[in-house]
Amino acid sequence: MKVVVIGAGLGGLSAAAHLHRSGHEVIIIEREAIPGGRAGMIESDGFRLDNGPTVLTMPQLLEESFTALGVEMSDYVKINKVDPMYRAVYADGSTLMVRHGREAMTEEIRRFSNSTEAAAFEKFCAWLTDLYRLEMDNFIDANFNSPLDLLKPWRAGLELVKMGGFGKLDKKVASFFSDPRLQQIFSFQSMYAGLAPYQALALYAVITYMDSVEGVYVPEGGMHQMAAGLADALVAKGVTFRYNTPVTRILRTGSGAVSGVELGGSDRLEADAVVCNLDLPVAYRTLLGGVEAPRVARRGLYSPSCLLWVAGVKGTPPPEATHHNIHFGADWVGSFKELINKGVMMSDPSILVTLHSLDDSSLAPEGHSSIYVLEPTPNLDGKIDWSRQRDRLTDRLRRQVADLGYPTEVVVEQMYDPLDWEAMGMERGTPFALAHTFLQTGPFRPNNINSKVPGLAFTGSSTLPGVGVPMVLVSGKLAAQRIDRYARDTAIVKW
Ligand SMILES: Cc1cc2nc3c(=O)[nH]c(=O)nc-3n(C[C@H](O)[C@H](O)[C@H](O)COP(=O)(O)OP(=O)(O)OC[C@H]3O[C@@H](n4cnc5c(N)ncnc54)[C@H](O)[C@@H]3O)c2cc1C
């Protein structure tokens, strides 16, 4: 089949790789000049600044896309461990180094807290590992056609209940650790799923598994290299890319099936099937006039957003700084309430400072550094008028970073707020899509197909299985499976 993939984000690239393996002819149409989408890169004044994801987990899922193309990932992108994975700095001044590898981390917890907590870490890892195995095969790496599909792997479902997967995440983590600082470091990952630890179900500790047990990695040359390397491999295998080309409509036949795409408002490109990598609600609104997005996409709860400051600066970071530095504010639960329930900024914000050039000198000129600072904010459903408050809030962030001792003499910089994310095509101005409440996950998340539009499959963070680099890579594979199935079904009809 001839398949057009709209968008060269990681979801689109992964779908293209898996479609290529099945023998389809694939053309990728991308609005921007480079691949990667949210995993982008700014090149300026000798700096290479990542402006998207910074925490890479589960690199084997990235490798699956290269394997699908029949090439070695290491020929296109080299992946290194980040160790320490995080430096967590608490409001009381204490510092925990989150180490790669269970033994090193157990020792660090013994130093930081005590032997009881160190022993608890072993038990926590065993629980997380079982949780991950249950969820990955049965609920994450799976297409769903109806909520009843959840019951098919009933043994796994029962096991999840027994493991406490349907209790709250904060309580589950507290059942292992009594040190509140450890509870924080092993539950903050729920924020990646758009939820506070007291809202999230314990089954979302699977994100903590990916991060704290499987470990954090970084590609040589920066995070964007994941997408650039995969795009190079696709080109080497004969997949065609058209950059700087916005798709303006998905074309359909009288019966509703896709027949191609409209490019830049005029040209037409015919196709037997289409994979769409845009944020799903935006795709329904802008490319599929007349077909309504699923209710959950229109009315659902969207994840918080973020203020992101990326800069190339003069000078080097303080000696105690590591690749990823989390600076926790004092009021852990209160901060989440401000952000999620009240829709306002955290009064004592927790921020993530990533220093990519610390481990990779190719990313900044000699004597300079790259700095990446992320502060969670409400999305555009919140109470902040960004057009009026942006300057005050960005100044506050810059001051906080300077007060923490990081270099802030800017050579080149870019600031992104929720209005910028919205302008880039992200629903409600959040780059983190629909939150992962139970009723917005698995069969309840907007599906990657729609019976009214045969031949169309969605990939990316607002469909199955969800948000983040590992999940969107899986979503590409799931979308490709949908197109394979469509190809088989229509071949039978034609035959
Ligand atoms: C600041 C930030 C920090 C993050 N941190 C992490 C992290 O640490 N770890 C993690 O795992 N995840 C993180 N994420 C989330 C992760 O980056 C995303 O979930 C993932 O990259 C989304 O990929 P995608 O393929 O769904 O969408 P996108 O990357 O948005 O891809 C969509 C593509 O479609 C293109 N497109 C849009 N409209 C059109 C059109 N009309 N025609 C043609 N092309 C079009 C876009 O240009 C883009 O290339 C972060 C994201 C951001 C922004």
The ligand as an SDF file (V2000), in Angstrom:
LIG
                    3D

 53 58  0  0  0  0  0  0  0  0999 V2000
    9.4550   20.5270   26.9360 C   0  0  0  0  0  0  0  0  0  0  0  0
    9.1410   19.0610   26.8140 C   0  0  0  0  0  0  0  0  0  0  0  0
    9.7190   18.1720   27.6970 C   0  0  0  0  0  0  0  0  0  0  0  0
    9.4590   16.8070   27.5830 C   0  0  0  0  0  0  0  0  0  0  0  0
   10.1360   15.9340   28.3940 N   0  0  0  0  0  0  0  0  0  0  0  0
   10.0440   14.6120   28.1440 C   0  0  0  0  0  0  0  0  0  0  0  0
   10.9690   13.7160   28.7450 C   0  0  0  0  0  0  0  0  0  0  0  0
   11.8820   14.1380   29.4540 O   0  0  0  0  0  0  0  0  0  0  0  0
   10.8460   12.3850   28.4790 N   0  0  0  0  0  0  0  0  0  0  0  0
    9.8740   11.9020   27.6460 C   0  0  0  0  0  0  0  0  0  0  0  0
    9.8160   10.6850   27.4170 O   0  0  0  0  0  0  0  0  0  0  0  0
    9.0080   12.7480   27.0250 N   0  0  0  0  0  0  0  0  0  0  0  0
    9.0850   14.0750   27.2510 C   0  0  0  0  0  0  0  0  0  0  0  0
    8.2840   14.9510   26.5720 N   0  0  0  0  0  0  0  0  0  0  0  0
    7.1580   14.4120   25.7770 C   0  0  0  0  0  0  0  0  0  0  0  0
    7.6170   13.8880   24.4310 C   0  0  0  0  0  0  0  0  0  0  0  0
    8.5430   14.7670   23.8720 O   0  0  0  0  0  0  0  0  0  0  0  0
    6.3950   13.7610   23.5330 C   0  0  0  0  0  0  0  0  0  0  0  0
    5.4250   12.9100   24.1470 O   0  0  0  0  0  0  0  0  0  0  0  0
    6.7250   13.1880   22.1680 C   0  0  0  0  0  0  0  0  0  0  0  0
    7.9240   13.7020   21.6400 O   0  0  0  0  0  0  0  0  0  0  0  0
    5.5670   13.4990   21.2520 C   0  0  0  0  0  0  0  0  0  0  0  0
    5.8100   12.9260   20.0050 O   0  0  0  0  0  0  0  0  0  0  0  0
    4.6510   12.8420   18.9230 P   0  0  0  0  0  0  0  0  0  0  0  0
    5.1750   12.0260   17.8140 O   0  0  0  0  0  0  0  0  0  0  0  0
    3.3890   12.4260   19.5810 O   0  0  0  0  0  0  0  0  0  0  0  0
    4.3440   14.3480   18.4840 O   0  0  0  0  0  0  0  0  0  0  0  0
    5.2170   15.5060   17.8500 P   0  0  0  0  0  0  0  0  0  0  0  0
    6.6200   15.3890   18.2680 O   0  0  0  0  0  0  0  0  0  0  0  0
    4.5140   16.7670   18.1970 O   0  0  0  0  0  0  0  0  0  0  0  0
    5.1330   15.2490   16.2810 O   0  0  0  0  0  0  0  0  0  0  0  0
    4.1270   15.7710   15.4630 C   0  0  0  0  0  0  0  0  0  0  0  0
    4.7510   16.1760   14.1520 C   0  0  0  0  0  0  0  0  0  0  0  0
    3.7390   16.5720   13.2430 O   0  0  0  0  0  0  0  0  0  0  0  0
    4.1700   17.7420   12.5550 C   0  0  0  0  0  0  0  0  0  0  0  0
    2.9860   18.4240   12.0670 N   0  0  0  0  0  0  0  0  0  0  0  0
    2.0550   19.0790   12.7960 C   0  0  0  0  0  0  0  0  0  0  0  0
    1.0930   19.5680   11.9920 N   0  0  0  0  0  0  0  0  0  0  0  0
    1.4200   19.2060   10.7260 C   0  0  0  0  0  0  0  0  0  0  0  0
    0.8000   19.3890    9.4620 C   0  0  0  0  0  0  0  0  0  0  0  0
   -0.3750   20.0130    9.3480 N   0  0  0  0  0  0  0  0  0  0  0  0
    1.4090   18.8870    8.3660 N   0  0  0  0  0  0  0  0  0  0  0  0
    2.5840   18.2080    8.4740 C   0  0  0  0  0  0  0  0  0  0  0  0
    3.2140   18.0050    9.6600 N   0  0  0  0  0  0  0  0  0  0  0  0
    2.6310   18.4860   10.7650 C   0  0  0  0  0  0  0  0  0  0  0  0
    4.9170   18.5140   13.6170 C   0  0  0  0  0  0  0  0  0  0  0  0
    5.7600   19.4980   13.0530 O   0  0  0  0  0  0  0  0  0  0  0  0
    5.6850   17.3790   14.3010 C   0  0  0  0  0  0  0  0  0  0  0  0
    6.9060   17.1130   13.6770 O   0  0  0  0  0  0  0  0  0  0  0  0
    8.5450   16.3270   26.6110 C   0  0  0  0  0  0  0  0  0  0  0  0
    7.9690   17.2340   25.7140 C   0  0  0  0  0  0  0  0  0  0  0  0
    8.2860   18.5750   25.7970 C   0  0  0  0  0  0  0  0  0  0  0  0
    7.7400   19.5250   24.7750 C   0  0  0  0  0  0  0  0  0  0  0  0
  1  2  1  0
  2  3  1  0
  2 52  2  0
  3  4  2  0
  4  5  1  0
  4 50  1  0
  5  6  2  0
  6  7  1  0
  6 13  1  0
  7  8  2  0
  7  9  1  0
  9 10  1  0
 10 11  2  0
 10 12  1  0
 12 13  2  0
 13 14  1  0
 14 15  1  0
 14 50  1  0
 15 16  1  0
 16 17  1  0
 16 18  1  0
 18 19  1  0
 18 20  1  0
 20 21  1  0
 20 22  1  0
 22 23  1  0
 23 24  1  0
 24 25  2  0
 24 26  1  0
 24 27  1  0
 27 28  1  0
 28 29  2  0
 28 30  1  0
 28 31  1  0
 31 32  1  0
 32 33  1  0
 33 34  1  0
 33 48  1  0
 34 35  1  0
 35 36  1  0
 35 46  1  0
 36 37  1  0
 36 45  1  0
 37 38  2  0
 38 39  1  0
 39 40  1  0
 39 45  2  0
 40 41  1  0
 40 42  2  0
 42 43  1  0
 43 44  2  0
 44 45  1  0
 46 47  1  0
 46 48  1  0
 48 49  1  0
 50 51  2  0
 51 52  1  0
 52 53  1  0
M  END
$$$$
